[in-house]
Structures are given as structure tokens and as C-alpha cells.
Amino acid sequence: MPPGNPDDRLPSTASGAARAPPSHTHRRGDCMEPFRQIGARLRAAAFGAAIAAIAPPGLAQATQGVTDTEIVIGTHQDLSGPVAALGGPLRDGMVLAVEDINAAGGIHGRKLRLVIEDSAFDPKKAVLATQKLLTQDKVFAMVAPLGSAPTQATMPLILERGVPLLFAGTPADFTYTPFHKLKFALSSPYGEQVRAQVKWAYEKLGKRRFGILYQDDETGQNVLRAAEEQLKVHGLGLVERASYKRGAIDYSSQIARLKSANVDVIILGTIVRETAAARMEARKQGWPVDMIVNVAGTNSAVFTIAGAEVMEGLYGQSQFLPLDSAEQPPAARGVIERYKARFGKNPEDGIIFGYTSVMLFAEGAKNAGRDLNVDSLVKGLEKIRNWTTAFAASPVSFSETERLGVRATMVMQAKGGKFVPITPPITY
């Protein structure tokens, strides 16, 4: 809808039209003319507002963030909060991808510009960051925003403005369902991951007494629901459950509770720092229990936090192979070397998702052609079939009816200070 109230756009004399100086030469019809003009303007304004209200998503903002020379995309990451260990590398991967794209000539002659805001993994801060990105920076698309809770809080703002929400850095189901034209997901969802993990642990590890430690927010609730659903398939339920608030640093009572219940495997609905903390606390309590974590905690940063010995044996999951995998193709090694030169340090696995997300956006924008707008971008993304990034990973496909690009993931295990795949891509 155009800014302002329709009445505000009326001429300043409109309210005084009825007080026009009398003239004996005016006919009655002439005296009514000012009112006709006002009515016509009001009807035009109302018609315009109605058209704006029923316009398909993206129509009114089709060219926001796109000029003849530039495409502006935005993201919010945790750069100072509890999952900054993931947000920092993810941001760096996005920055490197933008630089690689621009060095190669951009997208149909347009350079890509990335605007990054810090959410601190706080939904309220994420909302403020998103409002800035949408209204001040006027981004064309929101790419890879990090975290279930921050993304869920900001998603309505993004979609209501007709801006695509692409490849959120969370495996939460809401990133692709219910179907929405402007939502595309890259992460294999928590439901798919956890159910596959539970089935694998039941069948291959012989586990029967499942417990869970989960973050009390959208991230953890997704893991909890999926675990319960898959355990029902096997005629089981959770033996014990323990939760914690986002940002917590002490997990002693939760681990003690699970230990007292004599669980033989803990499903972790945790992220990076919390995954390392759970392992350290179990070790402190002298409890060598098996743990299985989702993709959010399957990150090389856990070895930096807790040490390789503490993390040894942890089961994880990922749709991407680790950076140091011998199976990484030459293109991935090239990205790693450019990262080292650009940032002066060794990369962490989090760069993979950031780099891949921007490159996948670029693929959709290339498919859209020179006439880039929201509708053409959507069509360009829908054309993607079996796309692979520079890194070894499960291929990505979208369609007119499919907004989830990847379902299968690999079970990983911490061995010698790194995660290695111990299964091919699996589903439940």
C-alpha cells in the first residue's frame, strides 16, 4: 500500500472547498465541481490501496534491492551471542562467496552486495535487524539467516513485504512448510535428521533407553517432537527428558537427571557451545554415555571448545562433508585456500553453509536472466535440479511444488579431533 493516508494526499484546500466564495455567475453544477474532484481523488486512492492489498507477494517490491549494476541481499547472524561460534564462520563463508561471484563478473553484469546484521541469537534483536534490512537497506532477498527462534520471529516481516526467505540457517520445518512461494530451504530438517538418527541408533547400535537434552525453544522442540515420533515407530518412548534455556551455561542438573534414569544414549537438541558443554559435564560426572547431536552441533568448533578427547565418539549428522575430508573436491580446496588468504586463519565447517547459500542464490538469479525480480528469481530457483556446491554434499533440487532442497544426511562421528562420515546419506 502506498505510504500515508489517502486524505493526507488531498490538496490543502480540499477541506475548505465548500466555503468557496459565492458567485452569481456559477450554476449549481459548477458549485458541486470541487466535491466531484475530491470524490474522484478519494476513489482513485481507495482503488490503488485495494490493488496493493491484493497484489501477489513480491509484485509491489519486485525490484527492491535490484539496480542496473547491483543486487542487494541481507542476512542476520549471531556474531556476539551464544552461537557466535557458528554465526561468525557462516558470515565469513557468505562474504567469500560474494567476493568470488563478483570477481567472476557478477550475475548478468550486476555485482552482489551483502548486508549483515548481528542478531546475537535474540529474536527481538533479529526483528530490529530485519526491519532495518527490509526498510533501510531494501534487500532483494534474505539469505541464510541463522537460528530457529530468530528466523521464526522475522519470517512474517520478510514474507509480508514480498521478499524471498532463502536457505535459513536452521533445519526447522517452518522454513519450507506450509508451502509458501517465497520460502526455500537448504537444510535437511530436524525431523528428517533426528528420525533417521533414532532409527539408525535403534537398528545399528542396539539402543533402547533413549533420553534427550534439548534447548527450550523452536530448535529443541523440533528435535523433541521428531525423537518421540520415531521412537513410537519402534514401540518405545523417551526414558527421560531434560531441557535448558537458551544461553544457559550450567548443565550439571540435566546430565545428572539423565544419568539417574540410566539412559543408554542421549539425543542432543543442542547447538555448538551446548553440545561441547554437555560432553564436558558427562565426563565430569564420570559417565561415558553415547550422545547423538543434530547438524547444529556437528561443527568443528566443538573441538576447539572442549578438546578432541572429550568429544571423541560423539555421533553427529550433516549433509556436508567436513572441510578436512579427503573426499573434498579440488574446488573446495580452492575455496579453503582463498579463505585463508582473505581472513588469515583456518576455516571452520560453518563456512560451508554460508558459502553454499550465497552460491545457490546466485544459481537461481542466473536462471532468472537479466530481468531479475521476485517472480523470475522464484522461477529460477525452481529450475534447480541436482545442484552441487564446491563442497562435497548431498545434491540440491527444487521444483514448483518442492521447497525443501535436501532430505538425506550422513551420520558422522568425532574421531581424532574431526567429524568423519560413517554412513552414506540416509533417511528414516
MOURTA-V373132 format. One record per pair of residues at least 24 apart in sequence whose C-alpha atoms are under 8 Angstrom apart, sorted by the first residue. I is the first residue (numbers start at 1). GAP is how many residues later the second one is. If there is no record, write none. Layout:
BEGIN
I:GAP, I:GAP
END
This chain:
BEGIN
1:47, 1:48, 1:49, 1:51, 1:52, 2:47, 2:50, 6:36, 6:39, 6:40, 7:35, 10:28, 10:31, 14:24, 57:102, 57:103, 57:104, 57:105, 57:106, 58:103, 58:104, 58:105, 58:316, 58:317, 59:103, 59:315, 59:316, 60:102, 61:100, 61:101, 61:102, 61:313, 62:100, 62:311, 62:312, 62:313, 63:77, 63:309, 63:310, 63:311, 64:74, 64:75, 64:76, 65:72, 65:73, 65:74, 65:75, 65:76, 66:74, 66:306, 66:307, 67:43, 68:42, 69:40, 69:41, 69:42, 70:40, 70:41, 70:42, 70:43, 71:39, 71:40, 71:41, 71:42, 71:69, 72:40, 72:41, 72:42, 72:43, 72:65, 72:66, 72:67, 72:68, 72:69, 73:39, 73:40, 73:41, 73:42, 73:66, 73:67, 73:68, 73:69, 73:70, 74:40, 74:41, 74:42, 74:43, 74:59, 74:65, 74:66, 74:67, 74:68, 74:69, 75:39, 75:40, 75:41, 75:42, 75:58, 75:67, 75:68, 75:69, 75:70, 76:40, 76:41, 76:42, 76:43, 76:50, 76:53, 76:54, 76:68, 76:69, 76:70, 77:39, 77:40, 77:41, 77:42, 77:43, 77:44, 77:68, 77:69, 78:40, 78:41, 78:42, 78:43, 78:68, 79:39, 79:40, 79:41, 80:38, 80:39, 80:40, 81:38, 81:39, 81:40, 81:41, 82:38, 82:39, 82:164, 82:165, 82:191, 83:37, 83:38, 83:188, 83:189, 83:190, 84:36, 85:187, 85:188, 85:216, 86:186, 86:213, 86:215, 86:264, 87:59, 87:263, 88:262, 89:258, 89:259, 89:260, 89:261, 89:262, 89:265, 90:260, 90:261, 90:262, 90:263, 90:264, 90:265, 91:25, 91:260, 91:263, 92:259, 92:262, 93:257, 93:258, 93:259, 93:260, 93:261, 93:262, 93:263, 94:257, 94:260, 94:261, 94:262, 94:263, 94:264, 95:260, 96:243, 96:259, 97:257, 97:258, 97:259, 97:261, 97:262, 98:260, 101:258, 101:261, 107:255, 107:258, 107:259, 108:258, 108:261, 108:262, 119:31, 121:25, 121:26, 121:28, 121:29, 122:27, 122:28, 123:26, 123:27, 123:28, 123:30, 123:31, 124:26, 124:29, 126:24, 126:25, 126:27, 126:28, 127:26, 127:27, 130:24, 130:27, 130:28, 131:26, 134:24, 134:27, 139:24, 140:24, 140:234, 141:24, 141:25, 142:24, 143:24, 143:25, 143:214, 143:215, 143:218, 144:24, 144:25, 144:210, 144:213, 145:24, 146:24, 147:72, 148:24, 148:70, 148:71, 149:68, 149:69, 149:70, 162:212, 163:211, 164:210, 166:195, 167:190, 169:184, 170:49, 170:126, 172:46, 172:47, 172:50, 173:49, 176:227, 176:228, 179:222, 179:224, 181:197, 182:196, 183:220, 184:219, 184:220, 184:221, 185:218, 185:219, 185:220, 186:171, 186:210, 186:218, 186:219, 186:220, 187:132, 187:217, 187:218, 187:219, 187:220, 188:131, 188:216, 188:217, 188:218, 188:219, 188:220, 188:221, 189:218, 190:32, 190:33, 190:36, 190:104, 191:31, 191:32, 191:34, 191:35, 191:36, 192:34, 192:215, 192:216, 192:235, 192:236, 193:101, 193:102, 193:124, 193:215, 193:216, 193:234, 194:29, 194:32, 194:33, 194:100, 195:31, 195:32, 195:34, 195:35, 195:232, 195:233, 196:230, 196:231, 196:232, 197:95, 197:214, 197:231, 198:29, 198:32, 198:33, 199:31, 199:32, 199:229, 207:57, 207:58, 208:28, 208:56, 209:29, 209:30, 209:53, 209:54, 209:55, 209:56, 210:27, 210:28, 210:29, 210:30, 210:53, 210:54, 210:55, 210:56, 210:57, 211:27, 211:28, 211:29, 211:30, 211:47, 211:52, 211:53, 211:54, 211:55, 211:56, 212:26, 212:28, 212:29, 212:30, 212:46, 212:54, 212:55, 212:56, 212:57, 213:28, 213:29, 213:30, 213:31, 213:41, 213:53, 213:54, 213:55, 213:56, 213:57, 214:27, 214:28, 214:29, 214:30, 214:54, 214:55, 214:56, 215:28, 215:29, 215:30, 215:31, 215:54, 215:55, 216:27, 216:28, 216:29, 216:30, 217:28, 217:29, 219:50, 219:51, 220:49, 220:50, 223:45, 223:46, 224:45, 227:40, 239:24, 249:25, 249:28, 250:27, 251:26, 251:27, 251:30, 252:29, 255:26, 255:27, 256:29, 259:28, 264:25, 264:26, 265:24, 265:25, 265:26, 265:27, 266:24, 266:25, 266:26, 267:24, 267:25, 267:26, 268:24, 268:25, 268:26, 269:24, 269:25, 270:24, 270:26, 270:27, 271:25, 271:26, 272:24, 272:25, 272:26, 272:27, 272:29, 272:30, 273:24, 273:29, 273:32, 275:27, 276:26, 276:27, 276:29, 276:30, 276:35, 277:29, 279:27, 279:31, 279:32, 280:26, 280:30, 283:27, 290:24, 290:25, 291:24, 292:24, 293:24, 294:24, 298:114, 298:121, 299:49, 299:50, 299:51, 299:120, 300:48, 300:49, 300:118, 300:119, 301:47, 301:48, 303:114, 303:115, 307:110, 308:106, 308:107, 308:108, 308:109, 308:110, 309:107, 309:108, 311:103, 311:106, 312:101, 312:102, 312:103, 312:104, 312:105, 313:100, 313:101, 313:102, 314:99, 314:100, 315:96, 315:97, 315:98, 315:99, 316:95, 316:96, 316:97, 316:98, 316:103, 317:92, 317:93, 317:94, 317:95, 318:91, 318:92, 318:93, 318:94, 319:74, 319:75, 319:87, 319:89, 319:90, 319:91, 319:106, 320:32, 320:71, 320:72, 320:73, 320:74, 320:89, 321:70, 321:71, 321:72, 321:99, 321:100, 322:27, 322:96, 322:97, 322:98, 323:25, 323:26, 323:29, 323:68, 325:95, 327:65, 328:63, 328:64, 329:61, 329:62, 329:63, 331:59, 331:60, 332:58, 332:59, 332:60, 335:55, 352:39, 356:33, 356:34, 359:30, 360:29, 394:31
END
